[in-house]
Amino acid sequence: MSRYRDVQTAVRVEKLRIWFAWLAGTIIILIAVRAVRNIDVVNTVVEILGVIAFALLSITAVRMINALNRRAAAERRAVLGDDM
């Protein structure tokens, strides 16, 4: 059972790291958009790129979380003997 607990702890830590990286990336995007807000054409381009980057960051974070959840579920099945 200790192996399963170790995996669960590692998954929880990795999820926190993923969401922290997502938050940091989002803040960086917002800072970049805010820095060029007074330059007309550049502002529009940076806003569009910011939205695209935010979407990519969000999709990547969710996919990584889902992969971690699948790994934890597989480990739980292995530890509890539910493998088929």
KAZI-V83630 format. One record per pair of residues at least 24 apart in sequence whose C-alpha atoms are under 8 Angstrom apart, sorted by the first residue. I is the first residue (numbers start at 0). J is the second residue. D is the distance in Angstrom with one decimal. If there is no record, write none. Layout:
BEGIN
i: <I;I>
j: <J;J>
d: <D;D>
END
This chain:
BEGIN
i: <0;2;3;3;3;6;6;7;10;10;10;14;14;17;17;17;18;21;21;21;24;24;25;25;28;28>
j: <78;78;74;75;78;71;74;71;67;68;71;64;67;60;63;64;60;56;57;60;53;56;53;56;52;53>
d: <6.9;7.8;6.6;6.3;6.5;6.7;7.5;6.5;6.3;7.7;7.1;6.3;7.8;6.3;7.7;7.7;7.0;6.3;7.1;6.8;8.0;7.5;6.4;8.0;7.7;7.6>
END
